[in-house]
Amino acid sequence: GAVVSQHPSWVICKSGTSVKIECRSLDFQATTMFWYRQFPKQSLMLMATSNEGSKATYEQGVEKDKFLINHASLTLSTLTVTSAHPEDSSFYICSARTGARLNQPQHFGDGTRLSIL
Amino acid sequence: DQQVKQNSPSLSVQEGRISILNCDYTNSMFDYFLWYKKYPAEGPTFLISISSIKDKNEDGRFTVFLNKSAKHLSLHIVPSQPGDSAVYFCAASADSNYQLIWGAGTKLIIKP
């Protein structure tokens, strides 16, 4: 149980393109989903926390107009990288929490490797 | 300011031996700690967790030890298997904040 599906797994696109990444909880309802970014050989960096039906909470230094997050249902959250540039190239990972208890483990998708040419 | 530190970027262990991965933290408000395992190009997988009211939690080959006075926790894997080769992340959270604070990860290599 607790499967999180992330799509696409790899995207290569030209600079200036907008890219949408989907995160789905397949067998549970996720009231909260998280979006992370990972640079090579570095830890996960939390970008934003997405709550179903409300605006996402962005971490300091993350541009909300650049990284649009939508959590329209209890099983789907999307991250759109708008007008992507080479510096946005990274590994993006989503996660979802299975229950209401704050300390329940997060379950992660397999990530999306974004390469901007 | 790194609140969660994994000071060893990599660790090499012989198959069958014990692997010990270490994690230190600075924030005394942390009361819940988790270990995740990550393969390349995949998302992290939850392994084991421990609450600050305990000093040990065991699940099969995995045991996590917590030393609150030293603000230190460790993950023991015994016996180590080739499939354990991965990057291991330590994460912590405080009661009033669901946000996980992550360490930089330790790459574990199990040698046959």
HADDOCK unambig.tbl for C-alpha pairs under 7 A between the chains (distance, minus, plus):
assign (segid A and resid 42 and name CA) (segid B and resid 104 and name CA) 5.73 0.50 0.50
assign (segid A and resid 43 and name CA) (segid B and resid 102 and name CA) 6.66 0.50 0.50
assign (segid A and resid 43 and name CA) (segid B and resid 103 and name CA) 6.30 0.50 0.50
assign (segid A and resid 43 and name CA) (segid B and resid 104 and name CA) 4.30 0.50 0.50
assign (segid A and resid 43 and name CA) (segid B and resid 105 and name CA) 6.27 0.50 0.50
assign (segid A and resid 44 and name CA) (segid B and resid 102 and name CA) 6.65 0.50 0.50
assign (segid A and resid 93 and name CA) (segid B and resid 43 and name CA) 6.42 0.50 0.50
assign (segid A and resid 102 and name CA) (segid B and resid 98 and name CA) 5.23 0.50 0.50
assign (segid A and resid 103 and name CA) (segid B and resid 98 and name CA) 6.34 0.50 0.50
assign (segid A and resid 105 and name CA) (segid B and resid 46 and name CA) 6.82 0.50 0.50
assign (segid A and resid 107 and name CA) (segid B and resid 45 and name CA) 6.82 0.50 0.50
assign (segid A and resid 107 and name CA) (segid B and resid 46 and name CA) 6.89 0.50 0.50
assign (segid A and resid 108 and name CA) (segid B and resid 43 and name CA) 5.28 0.50 0.50
assign (segid A and resid 108 and name CA) (segid B and resid 44 and name CA) 5.90 0.50 0.50
assign (segid A and resid 108 and name CA) (segid B and resid 45 and name CA) 6.67 0.50 0.50
assign (segid A and resid 109 and name CA) (segid B and resid 43 and name CA) 5.24 0.50 0.50
assign (segid A and resid 110 and name CA) (segid B and resid 41 and name CA) 6.90 0.50 0.50
assign (segid A and resid 110 and name CA) (segid B and resid 42 and name CA) 4.19 0.50 0.50
assign (segid A and resid 110 and name CA) (segid B and resid 43 and name CA) 4.07 0.50 0.50
assign (segid A and resid 111 and name CA) (segid B and resid 41 and name CA) 6.78 0.50 0.50
assign (segid A and resid 111 and name CA) (segid B and resid 42 and name CA) 5.82 0.50 0.50
assign (segid A and resid 111 and name CA) (segid B and resid 43 and name CA) 5.49 0.50 0.50
